[in-house]
């Protein structure tokens, strides 16, 4: 649990921009021994520091969650359960919100030092240090005090700042105080981690090929790992990843939805788990100075969402090939805040139904010229609109992912037929997420946020004015005020009402982003590996890796 604002990695929520990485290249590795599990993944971390912007990726947390353990973890039922703490944290006082918890007497670092409340406090001080490139300080910045007594910790928030996602925040993975002291945190753990608090410890990282973890024999806060080693093999090409699975080069993978899964399901040598999770696919729109000026016009954004047939895309990519059993299993997403399986979900974006004729009418009414008079698959004319220029936009996403490339191709054709142009700008995950996304130098960016049950509580960080992960630079002051109020509203029903009001009245009307669908999660393992269980949150497939066996 390392908060990455929506990726549950240190603290409050950790969303993770989880996508894909570039050209192929599979590396040969050690053959899997009886005590080794090889995990194949299509993205490689940029750094092993989960707290800084470059480390805000799901692929990073898959490694570090097993090394820098969390106070609590999300299990397969999306419930927080104690891990390094001896019991679930408790609310001592509701106003000001005061929470207490205690690390296990057996919790210690692999170098023999005890893990204490000082580690949590040092993590807080690091997060709040303005010299460090922290992904998100949401929730941390409203803490009034942290009192430590050995293993015991008491956290008090400022009056009126009862942080709704407090349970996820205190579940964070504490960083070692004795290793952070005097260090430039931006560079800490960039290439290795020299201490562990979880069931595994870092061994080596051959960049471009693989990263190796070994059993942490000093771990005593829970059951020791059953396998001797876990190897992460980085295979950025979709076909190569599945070839490696078939050949036995890797034994476990958690792929994004890909067409090859349909055939893998028929193979008795593999177990395939799937189901909905807190993973929502979307196309963000840039409002900042580096984005196309036309995107600052509401009618242009409305034309884009109206010109994309979201239902056709999900039908073509997920339903028809058999990745999901029926269209009902994968509804078009009509909210950026709640998922269809959550009780507070409301279809706030349903107002934007697909209509190519309407797009042309909308653009003509605003004085745009040069586009087609009627939708046509053969159209090559592109609209230009007064004072904002040609409706030709850079479309950014990660390279190497077949299904994502097909999504772009379909959306590109749909918009081309009504005179809106999309120009592909694909790149490796480390580049597009670590550099391009936070720079704001893009027009439309397609990726997946990964979250958990507290994701809705932290929507301000994604969509509020100045939010830590609001890479769109979007700002609607009225909507932002509601999101911020929700962030500090403890009552779930009252909080949901505020969130849905913000989305229905402001976010959806502004079309700050195009919601696509809650993509299904998949976990595939060779039947020779026992124990992997699909987790619907950003905790990831390695959440129970210490219990896996090979044989």
KOLTORSE-568014 format. One line per 8 residues: number of its first residue (from 1); their letters; for each residue z negated, x, y negated of C-alpha. Coordinates in nm, 3 decimals. Each point is the difference from the previous one (the first is absolute). Layout:
N
NUM	A	Z X Y ~ ... .
//
This chain:
551
1	XXXXXXXX	0.000 0.000 0.000 ~ 0.121 0.209 -0.288 ~ 0.053 -0.208 -0.306 ~ 0.354 -0.008 -0.091 ~ -0.010 -0.312 -0.190 ~ 0.163 -0.188 0.261 ~ -0.020 0.200 0.305 ~ -0.361 -0.006 0.093 .
9	XXXXXXXX	-0.062 0.357 0.000 ~ -0.263 0.105 -0.248 ~ -0.176 -0.296 -0.128 ~ 0.106 -0.335 -0.118 ~ 0.339 -0.080 0.124 ~ 0.257 0.234 0.088 ~ 0.347 -0.136 -0.023 ~ 0.244 0.223 0.132 .
17	XXXXXXXX	0.350 0.045 -0.094 ~ 0.126 0.053 0.349 ~ 0.368 0.068 0.043 ~ 0.222 0.259 0.150 ~ 0.120 0.354 -0.020 ~ 0.338 0.166 0.000 ~ 0.240 0.171 0.237 ~ -0.063 0.047 0.362 .
25	XXXXXXXX	-0.118 0.310 0.178 ~ -0.231 -0.036 0.292 ~ -0.196 0.300 0.102 ~ -0.084 0.099 0.352 ~ -0.369 0.021 0.057 ~ -0.253 0.079 0.262 ~ 0.039 -0.227 0.297 ~ -0.273 -0.260 0.010 .
33	XXXXXXXX	-0.283 0.124 0.218 ~ -0.262 -0.219 0.166 ~ -0.219 0.030 -0.305 ~ 0.265 -0.047 -0.269 ~ 0.152 -0.305 -0.169 ~ 0.315 0.048 -0.207 ~ 0.053 -0.254 -0.278 ~ 0.345 -0.034 -0.153 .
41	XXXXXXXX	0.030 -0.100 -0.365 ~ 0.296 -0.030 -0.234 ~ -0.184 0.128 -0.306 ~ -0.183 0.327 -0.058 ~ -0.293 0.039 -0.243 ~ 0.050 0.195 -0.321 ~ -0.367 0.094 -0.015 ~ -0.311 -0.074 0.208 .
49	XXXXXXXX	-0.196 -0.103 -0.309 ~ -0.015 -0.379 0.017 ~ -0.140 -0.049 -0.347 ~ 0.277 0.148 -0.213 ~ 0.334 -0.167 -0.080 ~ 0.210 0.215 0.233 ~ -0.230 -0.084 0.290 ~ 0.018 -0.377 -0.053 .
57	XXXXXXXX	0.196 -0.070 0.315 ~ -0.069 -0.164 0.332 ~ 0.121 0.305 0.190 ~ -0.276 0.204 -0.166 ~ -0.274 -0.243 0.094 ~ 0.109 -0.006 0.366 ~ -0.102 0.366 0.016 ~ -0.296 0.016 -0.234 .
65	XXXXXXXX	-0.179 -0.317 0.116 ~ -0.076 0.177 0.326 ~ -0.120 0.320 -0.171 ~ -0.181 -0.125 -0.312 ~ -0.166 -0.304 0.151 ~ -0.083 -0.320 -0.185 ~ -0.338 -0.158 -0.051 ~ 0.155 -0.316 0.147 .
73	XXXXXXXX	0.341 -0.072 0.149 ~ 0.220 -0.307 0.033 ~ 0.035 -0.095 0.366 ~ 0.286 -0.183 0.171 ~ -0.132 -0.329 -0.139 ~ 0.005 0.130 -0.360 ~ -0.381 0.005 -0.009 ~ -0.198 0.286 -0.150 .
81	XXXXXXXX	-0.232 0.152 0.260 ~ -0.252 0.285 -0.055 ~ 0.116 0.346 0.103 ~ -0.182 0.283 -0.182 ~ -0.265 -0.241 -0.132 ~ -0.276 -0.136 0.218 ~ 0.053 -0.363 -0.106 ~ 0.220 -0.210 -0.226 .
89	XXXXXXXX	-0.075 0.065 -0.371 ~ -0.214 -0.269 -0.163 ~ -0.014 -0.163 -0.342 ~ -0.345 0.076 -0.142 ~ 0.055 -0.186 -0.326 ~ 0.294 -0.218 -0.113 ~ -0.031 0.073 -0.376 ~ 0.052 0.274 -0.073 .
97	XXXXXXXX	0.167 0.038 0.336 ~ -0.207 0.248 0.200 ~ 0.092 0.111 0.351 ~ -0.181 0.226 0.244 ~ 0.104 0.179 0.318 ~ -0.108 0.295 0.210 ~ 0.200 0.260 0.191 ~ -0.096 0.054 0.364 .
105	XXXXXXXX	-0.253 0.272 0.074 ~ 0.263 0.142 0.237 ~ 0.275 0.012 -0.266 ~ 0.081 0.361 -0.081 ~ 0.284 0.233 -0.094 ~ 0.167 0.213 0.264 ~ -0.144 0.314 -0.163 ~ -0.351 -0.125 0.079 .
113	XXXXXXXX	-0.099 -0.136 -0.343 ~ -0.147 -0.348 -0.013 ~ 0.214 -0.276 -0.151 ~ -0.216 -0.162 -0.270 ~ 0.009 -0.223 -0.304 ~ 0.077 0.310 -0.206 ~ 0.347 0.001 0.156 ~ 0.061 -0.357 -0.116 .
121	XXXXXXXX	-0.126 0.083 -0.349 ~ 0.218 0.313 -0.016 ~ 0.299 -0.209 0.105 ~ -0.074 -0.242 -0.284 ~ -0.031 0.285 -0.252 ~ 0.332 0.143 0.118 ~ 0.177 -0.335 -0.023 ~ -0.128 -0.049 -0.354 .
129	XXXXXXXX	0.094 0.351 -0.115 ~ 0.294 -0.046 -0.243 ~ 0.136 0.345 0.091 ~ 0.103 -0.122 0.343 ~ 0.307 -0.207 0.090 ~ -0.189 -0.280 0.173 ~ 0.219 -0.286 0.123 ~ -0.246 -0.272 -0.099 .
137	XXXXXXXX	-0.345 -0.018 -0.154 ~ -0.015 -0.376 0.040 ~ -0.355 -0.113 0.074 ~ -0.137 0.354 -0.035 ~ 0.034 -0.003 -0.378 ~ -0.235 -0.299 -0.023 ~ -0.287 0.164 0.189 ~ -0.309 0.040 -0.218 .
145	XXXXXXXX	-0.206 0.220 0.232 ~ -0.021 0.156 0.345 ~ -0.345 0.081 0.135 ~ -0.033 0.222 0.303 ~ -0.295 0.061 0.229 ~ 0.118 0.221 0.283 ~ 0.230 -0.216 0.212 ~ -0.075 -0.315 -0.201 .
153	XXXXXXXX	0.221 -0.110 -0.291 ~ -0.043 -0.274 -0.260 ~ 0.298 -0.089 -0.219 ~ -0.040 -0.215 -0.311 ~ 0.292 -0.137 -0.198 ~ -0.007 -0.076 -0.371 ~ -0.124 -0.342 -0.107 ~ 0.275 -0.256 0.023 .
161	XXXXXXXX	0.206 0.234 0.219 ~ -0.083 -0.133 0.345 ~ 0.293 0.169 0.171 ~ 0.146 -0.243 0.253 ~ 0.121 0.270 0.241 ~ -0.331 0.188 0.004 ~ -0.019 -0.003 0.382 ~ 0.329 0.188 0.033 .
169	XXXXXXXX	-0.098 0.244 -0.275 ~ -0.328 0.108 0.158 ~ 0.180 0.023 0.334 ~ 0.186 0.298 -0.139 ~ 0.037 0.331 0.178 ~ -0.238 0.235 -0.181 ~ 0.142 0.341 -0.084 ~ -0.225 0.305 0.064 .
177	XXXXXXXX	-0.199 0.090 -0.311 ~ -0.038 0.361 0.112 ~ 0.378 0.044 0.031 ~ 0.091 -0.169 -0.329 ~ -0.243 0.196 -0.215 ~ 0.188 0.213 -0.253 ~ 0.342 -0.091 0.144 ~ 0.311 -0.134 -0.170 .
185	XXXXXXXX	0.009 -0.328 0.191 ~ 0.372 -0.043 -0.065 ~ 0.057 0.293 0.237 ~ -0.278 -0.064 0.251 ~ 0.122 -0.080 0.352 ~ 0.362 0.029 -0.103 ~ 0.094 0.181 0.322 ~ -0.307 -0.012 0.223 .
193	XXXXXXXX	-0.351 -0.143 0.035 ~ -0.269 0.252 0.083 ~ -0.279 -0.239 0.099 ~ -0.027 -0.335 0.179 ~ -0.237 -0.295 0.013 ~ 0.200 -0.200 0.256 ~ 0.089 0.032 0.369 ~ 0.289 0.240 -0.065 .
201	XXXXXXXX	0.046 0.316 -0.206 ~ 0.306 0.157 -0.159 ~ 0.165 0.287 0.191 ~ 0.344 0.072 -0.144 ~ 0.296 -0.142 -0.189 ~ 0.353 0.124 0.055 ~ 0.169 -0.179 -0.288 ~ 0.316 -0.182 0.089 .
209	XXXXXXXX	-0.102 -0.012 0.364 ~ -0.355 -0.088 0.100 ~ -0.371 -0.011 -0.084 ~ -0.267 0.069 0.261 ~ -0.356 -0.135 0.026 ~ -0.258 0.097 0.262 ~ -0.313 -0.167 0.127 ~ -0.296 0.058 -0.234 .
217	XXXXXXXX	-0.266 0.104 0.252 ~ -0.263 -0.004 -0.275 ~ 0.051 -0.373 -0.064 ~ -0.315 -0.195 0.090 ~ 0.016 -0.312 -0.219 ~ 0.184 -0.188 0.274 ~ 0.177 0.052 0.332 ~ 0.187 0.329 0.022 .
225	XXXXXXXX	0.379 -0.001 0.032 ~ 0.125 -0.027 0.357 ~ 0.319 0.199 -0.054 ~ 0.001 0.366 -0.092 ~ 0.278 -0.018 -0.257 ~ 0.205 -0.241 -0.207 ~ 0.335 0.124 -0.125 ~ 0.194 -0.177 -0.275 .
233	XXXXXXXX	0.373 0.065 0.043 ~ 0.205 -0.073 -0.314 ~ 0.342 -0.146 0.078 ~ 0.159 -0.151 -0.312 ~ 0.309 -0.149 0.167 ~ -0.035 -0.344 0.160 ~ 0.232 0.076 0.297 ~ -0.167 0.337 0.061 .
241	XXXXXXXX	-0.346 -0.159 -0.001 ~ 0.093 -0.246 0.272 ~ 0.185 0.268 0.199 ~ -0.317 0.210 -0.006 ~ -0.198 -0.299 0.129 ~ 0.245 -0.064 0.284 ~ 0.010 0.367 0.101 ~ -0.380 0.034 0.005 .
249	XXXXXXXX	-0.012 0.244 -0.290 ~ -0.237 -0.243 -0.175 ~ -0.230 -0.253 0.163 ~ -0.114 -0.220 -0.287 ~ 0.174 -0.125 -0.312 ~ -0.064 -0.262 -0.264 ~ 0.351 -0.057 -0.130 ~ 0.105 -0.219 -0.281 .
257	XXXXXXXX	0.198 -0.295 0.137 ~ 0.318 0.142 0.152 ~ 0.269 -0.152 0.222 ~ -0.074 0.248 0.284 ~ -0.333 -0.176 0.062 ~ 0.185 -0.291 0.164 ~ 0.118 0.230 0.283 ~ -0.332 0.185 0.025 .
265	XXXXXXXX	-0.173 -0.332 0.069 ~ 0.208 -0.034 0.317 ~ -0.107 0.342 0.133 ~ -0.300 -0.010 0.232 ~ -0.089 0.361 -0.089 ~ -0.123 -0.115 -0.342 ~ -0.249 -0.241 -0.144 ~ 0.103 -0.170 -0.325 .
273	XXXXXXXX	-0.256 -0.172 -0.221 ~ 0.105 -0.198 -0.305 ~ -0.140 -0.244 -0.249 ~ -0.034 -0.086 -0.369 ~ -0.207 0.222 -0.222 ~ -0.079 0.085 -0.358 ~ 0.339 0.165 -0.052 ~ 0.221 -0.158 -0.262 .
281	XXXXXXXX	0.355 0.106 -0.077 ~ 0.119 -0.041 -0.359 ~ 0.241 0.121 -0.266 ~ -0.185 0.113 -0.312 ~ 0.168 -0.010 -0.342 ~ -0.054 0.267 -0.265 ~ -0.120 -0.114 -0.345 ~ -0.066 0.345 -0.145 .
289	XXXXXXXX	0.210 0.217 -0.234 ~ 0.179 0.181 0.285 ~ 0.124 -0.321 0.155 ~ 0.323 -0.180 -0.086 ~ -0.042 -0.193 -0.328 ~ 0.152 -0.315 0.151 ~ -0.296 -0.030 0.237 ~ -0.228 -0.070 -0.295 .
297	XXXXXXXX	0.185 -0.331 -0.042 ~ -0.155 -0.283 0.202 ~ 0.335 -0.170 0.059 ~ 0.139 0.316 0.164 ~ -0.296 0.026 0.238 ~ 0.029 -0.370 0.076 ~ 0.370 0.045 0.071 ~ -0.077 0.281 0.246 .
305	XXXXXXXX	-0.250 -0.200 0.206 ~ 0.224 -0.308 -0.009 ~ 0.296 0.207 0.122 ~ -0.183 0.146 0.303 ~ -0.002 -0.220 0.309 ~ -0.333 0.112 0.140 ~ 0.013 -0.245 0.288 ~ 0.340 0.129 0.110 .
313	XXXXXXXX	-0.128 0.359 -0.004 ~ -0.301 -0.070 0.219 ~ 0.212 -0.216 0.232 ~ 0.263 0.272 0.042 ~ -0.241 0.291 0.043 ~ -0.297 -0.148 0.181 ~ 0.071 -0.339 0.156 ~ 0.355 0.027 0.137 .
321	XXXXXXXX	-0.051 0.342 0.169 ~ -0.325 -0.123 0.159 ~ -0.253 0.216 -0.186 ~ -0.200 -0.319 -0.053 ~ 0.004 -0.302 0.225 ~ 0.098 -0.255 -0.263 ~ 0.064 -0.045 -0.371 ~ -0.339 -0.169 -0.023 .
329	XXXXXXXX	-0.173 0.323 0.099 ~ 0.143 0.178 -0.305 ~ 0.011 -0.234 -0.300 ~ 0.148 0.118 -0.328 ~ -0.295 0.131 -0.202 ~ -0.077 -0.215 -0.304 ~ -0.301 0.191 -0.131 ~ -0.084 0.358 -0.093 .
337	XXXXXXXX	-0.374 -0.062 0.031 ~ -0.071 -0.196 0.319 ~ 0.173 0.015 0.337 ~ 0.128 -0.313 0.180 ~ -0.274 0.030 0.263 ~ -0.276 0.000 -0.264 ~ -0.166 -0.328 -0.092 ~ 0.047 0.047 -0.373 .
345	XXXXXXXX	0.375 0.060 0.022 ~ 0.208 -0.213 -0.237 ~ 0.383 0.019 -0.026 ~ -0.003 0.096 -0.368 ~ 0.351 0.153 0.011 ~ 0.169 -0.293 0.174 ~ 0.150 -0.107 -0.333 ~ 0.255 0.284 0.035 .
353	XXXXXXXX	0.241 -0.134 0.259 ~ 0.330 0.166 0.076 ~ 0.301 -0.124 -0.202 ~ 0.296 0.220 -0.085 ~ 0.154 -0.261 -0.231 ~ -0.326 -0.022 -0.193 ~ 0.001 0.379 -0.056 ~ 0.343 -0.016 -0.165 .
361	XXXXXXXX	-0.102 -0.299 -0.213 ~ -0.320 0.177 -0.111 ~ 0.179 0.318 -0.104 ~ 0.280 -0.182 -0.183 ~ -0.257 -0.205 -0.192 ~ -0.154 0.325 -0.131 ~ 0.332 0.127 -0.132 ~ 0.070 0.245 0.281 .
369	XXXXXXXX	0.365 0.086 0.056 ~ 0.228 0.173 0.247 ~ -0.136 -0.159 0.317 ~ 0.164 -0.240 0.243 ~ 0.054 -0.369 -0.066 ~ -0.091 -0.084 0.356 ~ -0.181 0.180 0.283 ~ 0.228 0.209 0.220 .
377	XXXXXXXX	-0.057 0.257 0.271 ~ 0.300 0.189 -0.140 ~ -0.132 0.008 -0.356 ~ -0.005 0.337 -0.178 ~ -0.073 -0.120 -0.355 ~ -0.345 0.082 -0.139 ~ -0.175 -0.190 -0.280 ~ -0.093 0.158 -0.333 .
385	XXXXXXXX	-0.261 -0.175 -0.212 ~ -0.065 0.019 -0.377 ~ -0.209 0.299 -0.110 ~ -0.088 0.105 0.357 ~ 0.332 0.108 0.150 ~ 0.150 -0.014 0.346 ~ -0.202 -0.161 0.280 ~ 0.022 0.307 0.222 .
393	XXXXXXXX	-0.333 0.113 0.143 ~ -0.131 0.295 0.200 ~ -0.151 -0.119 0.328 ~ -0.259 0.238 0.141 ~ -0.145 0.011 0.349 ~ -0.055 0.251 0.279 ~ 0.280 0.144 0.210 ~ 0.027 0.008 0.379 .
401	XXXXXXXX	-0.117 -0.355 0.077 ~ 0.280 -0.209 0.151 ~ -0.151 -0.341 -0.068 ~ -0.085 0.086 -0.358 ~ 0.355 0.125 -0.058 ~ 0.134 -0.329 0.138 ~ -0.230 -0.194 -0.232 ~ 0.148 0.186 -0.295 .
409	XXXXXXXX	0.356 -0.053 0.120 ~ -0.046 -0.376 0.031 ~ -0.174 -0.034 -0.338 ~ 0.267 0.222 -0.159 ~ 0.279 -0.223 0.130 ~ -0.179 -0.318 -0.105 ~ -0.044 0.120 -0.357 ~ 0.345 0.158 -0.018 .
417	XXXXXXXX	0.154 -0.340 0.067 ~ -0.158 -0.132 -0.323 ~ 0.067 0.308 -0.215 ~ -0.323 0.199 0.029 ~ 0.031 0.356 0.129 ~ -0.252 0.197 0.206 ~ 0.047 0.377 0.030 ~ -0.191 0.166 0.291 .
425	XXXXXXXX	-0.249 0.272 -0.086 ~ -0.155 0.085 0.337 ~ -0.219 0.301 0.071 ~ -0.274 0.151 0.221 ~ -0.328 -0.191 0.001 ~ -0.197 0.289 -0.147 ~ 0.237 0.017 -0.296 ~ 0.052 -0.369 -0.072 .
433	XXXXXXXX	-0.368 -0.091 0.039 ~ -0.166 0.316 -0.124 ~ 0.230 0.060 -0.298 ~ 0.254 -0.274 -0.077 ~ -0.225 -0.307 0.036 ~ -0.283 0.119 -0.231 ~ 0.251 0.144 -0.251 ~ 0.140 -0.343 -0.086 .
441	XXXXXXXX	0.350 0.150 -0.002 ~ 0.163 -0.272 0.210 ~ 0.134 -0.353 -0.039 ~ -0.067 -0.186 0.324 ~ -0.217 0.149 0.275 ~ -0.032 -0.148 0.350 ~ -0.303 0.092 0.212 ~ -0.295 -0.141 0.189 .
449	XXXXXXXX	-0.357 -0.028 -0.121 ~ -0.261 0.031 0.271 ~ -0.339 -0.156 -0.057 ~ -0.282 -0.193 0.159 ~ -0.219 -0.305 -0.052 ~ -0.112 0.125 -0.343 ~ 0.353 0.061 -0.130 ~ 0.010 -0.324 -0.198 .
457	XXXXXXXX	-0.325 0.091 -0.176 ~ 0.160 0.311 -0.139 ~ 0.326 -0.153 -0.124 ~ -0.081 0.112 -0.353 ~ 0.063 0.360 0.103 ~ 0.357 -0.089 0.103 ~ 0.102 -0.264 -0.252 ~ -0.248 0.016 -0.289 .
465	XXXXXXXX	0.069 0.170 -0.332 ~ -0.075 0.369 0.053 ~ -0.089 -0.049 0.369 ~ -0.043 0.325 0.193 ~ 0.291 -0.075 0.233 ~ 0.208 -0.210 -0.234 ~ 0.296 0.236 0.023 ~ 0.224 -0.275 -0.140 .
473	XXXXXXXX	-0.171 0.027 -0.340 ~ -0.010 -0.379 0.002 ~ -0.238 -0.171 -0.243 ~ -0.064 -0.368 -0.060 ~ -0.325 -0.014 -0.193 ~ -0.095 -0.353 0.103 ~ 0.078 0.063 0.364 ~ -0.175 0.336 -0.013 .
481	XXXXXXXX	-0.317 -0.157 -0.141 ~ -0.015 -0.243 0.293 ~ 0.055 0.281 0.254 ~ -0.272 0.208 -0.161 ~ -0.243 -0.291 -0.003 ~ 0.075 -0.062 0.368 ~ -0.081 0.364 0.075 ~ -0.359 -0.065 -0.107 .
489	XXXXXXXX	-0.041 -0.353 0.140 ~ -0.213 0.019 0.316 ~ 0.059 -0.359 0.115 ~ 0.314 0.000 0.221 ~ 0.112 -0.353 -0.090 ~ -0.037 0.056 -0.375 ~ 0.174 0.337 0.031 ~ 0.293 -0.151 0.194 .
497	XXXXXXXX	0.044 -0.266 -0.266 ~ 0.026 0.265 -0.272 ~ 0.247 0.208 0.202 ~ 0.227 -0.293 0.078 ~ -0.009 -0.114 -0.362 ~ 0.103 0.346 -0.118 ~ 0.287 0.013 0.246 ~ 0.124 -0.358 -0.043 .
505	XXXXXXXX	-0.007 -0.002 -0.381 ~ 0.090 0.357 -0.089 ~ 0.098 0.248 0.272 ~ 0.249 -0.223 0.180 ~ 0.146 -0.130 -0.325 ~ 0.050 0.356 -0.123 ~ 0.158 0.110 0.332 ~ -0.165 0.339 -0.021 .
513	XXXXXXXX	0.092 0.063 0.364 ~ 0.190 -0.168 0.282 ~ -0.224 -0.086 0.299 ~ 0.191 0.024 0.329 ~ -0.217 -0.060 0.307 ~ -0.312 0.113 0.181 ~ 0.167 0.235 0.239 ~ -0.134 -0.001 0.356 .
521	XXXXXXXX	-0.194 0.299 0.122 ~ 0.097 0.176 0.323 ~ -0.186 0.246 0.220 ~ 0.179 0.153 0.299 ~ -0.156 0.224 0.261 ~ 0.098 0.146 0.331 ~ -0.194 -0.169 0.279 ~ -0.138 0.346 0.081 .
529	XXXXXXXX	-0.213 -0.027 -0.316 ~ -0.284 -0.251 0.017 ~ -0.190 -0.135 -0.297 ~ 0.231 -0.043 -0.303 ~ -0.062 -0.334 -0.173 ~ 0.207 -0.138 -0.287 ~ -0.196 -0.020 -0.325 ~ 0.125 -0.249 -0.265 .
537	XXXXXXXX	-0.144 0.196 -0.293 ~ 0.066 0.332 -0.170 ~ -0.260 0.154 0.233 ~ 0.293 0.078 0.226 ~ 0.076 0.059 0.365 ~ -0.236 0.298 0.031 ~ -0.305 -0.212 -0.088 ~ -0.130 0.030 0.359 .
545	XXXXXXX	0.179 0.318 0.111 ~ -0.329 0.150 0.119 ~ 0.008 -0.251 0.287 ~ 0.355 0.070 0.119 ~ 0.061 0.156 0.339 ~ 0.302 0.157 0.169 ~ 0.082 -0.014 0.366 .
//
